Amino acid sequence: MAVDYTVIVVYLAGMLAMGWWGMRRAKSKSDFLVAGRRLGPAMYSGTMAAIVLGGASTIGGVGLGYQYGLSGAWMVFTIGLGLLALSVFFSARIARLKVYTVSEMLDLRYGGRAGVISGVVMWAYTLMLAVTSTIAYATIFDVLFDMNRTVAIILGGSIVVAYSTLGGMWSITLTDMVQFVVKTIGVLLLLLPIAVVKAGGFSEMKAKLPTSYFDPLGIGGQTIFTYVLIYTFGMLIGQDIWQRVFTARSDRTAKWGGTVAGTYCLAYALAGAVIGTAAKVLYPKLGSPDDAFATIVKDELPVGVRGLVLAAALAAVMSTSSGALIACATVANNDIWSRLKGAVRRDGEGHDEVSGNRAFILIMGVVVIGTAIALNNVVEALTVAYNLLVGGLLVPILGGLLWKRGTVQGALASVIVGGLAVIGLMAGYGILANEPVYYGLLASLAAYVAVSLATRPTDETVLATWRERLAGRNPELASEPVPAHQ
């Protein structure tokens, strides 16, 4: 394993070195939070694909393939569909807004007062996303070094917190590009063909497995529908995703670069399912489907290649973890802390802004690591996060983009009713049930439409400013939050 260890150690050292290099480029708030809004198509596509394809998409995607066969691709496939929908229909408009957070977009569209409540919901989502990604380090480091769970979480989490705190989005962008390349080589170009060959090829796989493993809908229609609701719609509104859209140097880059990343996700989804199916042939009686990835890597790959593929898994986890961490810290600082202090001020593009956001990343990183150590059930935590996100924020965000008659009162009612409905239904039906997100979303929609129609339309001045920003004609106002008293 010495060669494999060397590959991993060099990879981790490289992540820290890029964090240090990124620190030299983070001279302003814009640099630190959105990479100066200067990413071109190649870098934008790579980093966007890196953040959406995390540990759940890699280890979990292979596990679903092990359990259900080719239809196990649907979870990651719906993530790709969401990214394609965001890129084709919304990303150009989102990029032109020149804001930093989803809550700033809501304040701009509705005229203020939506920020803190929506910020709390988004903060809870990004925190849980960062926590679940951080927990995944335990699985990878256990395979690598037979390491204690707590030590593994602290080690992996500390590396991500270190490079994220040093250089912000510039460091994360640089590391994500490396992670994208490592994942492409490790999973698509190495693990996929080796797994298929070791399993005897597709003809042998078909001969040894039930026909349901090759049914594209074998996982079940209701499960696919739930994936669409949670992951496809989640991609449309998550702060971690929007913050990457804000890094694009133009709306064209956001649209076409995101389309390339979404297409890559579809290929990655199918690859994970095929690898899992091959693992089922090789190891038909694993204790848990999620063990399929680590088992096939450890037992079937040659020395050196094994280290690179494990580095790919580590890359997948780190890219999602770092993206969720900076999103969590940005929301905590800009949408919650600054507003509660009454410190809505002009965007000072200098050292103090960078230092403040850097401090929040460090604080949130410590919170994430501590929560990850205390938490055991990753699936439940992630389900709570996505249910709150979709149930509470999908309707007011898409409503603001698509329906002129939506009002701030309707948006607030939608967030509160949808969020409370999801929490109550999870308590009644169970956290992993499908009903909470179904009925919570309907309750949110009903509240949004009813209250918006019952209240005075949004002031035409607010809508005029909104339309100017959507058209990209007011860049000088881009970084000013809307005052909460409007």
Secondary structure as UniProt FT lines:
FT   HELIX           2..23
FT   TURN            24..25
FT   HELIX           29..34
FT   HELIX           35..37
FT   HELIX           41..52
FT   HELIX           56..60
FT   HELIX           61..68
FT   HELIX           69..73
FT   HELIX           74..85
FT   HELIX           86..90
FT   HELIX           91..97
FT   HELIX           102..110
FT   HELIX           115..145
FT   HELIX           149..183
FT   HELIX           184..191
FT   HELIX           192..198
FT   TURN            199..200
FT   HELIX           201..208
FT   HELIX           211..214
FT   TURN            216..219
FT   HELIX           221..227
FT   HELIX           228..232
FT   HELIX           233..237
FT   HELIX           239..245
FT   TURN            246..247
FT   HELIX           251..282
FT   TURN            284..285
FT   HELIX           289..291
FT   HELIX           292..300
FT   TURN            303..304
FT   HELIX           305..330
FT   HELIX           331..337
FT   HELIX           338..340
FT   TURN            341..342
FT   HELIX           351..374
FT   HELIX           378..402
FT   TURN            404..405
FT   HELIX           408..429
FT   TURN            431..432
FT   HELIX           435..454
FT   HELIX           460..470
FT   TURN            471..472
FT   HELIX           475..477
FT   TURN            478..479
FT   TURN            484..485
//
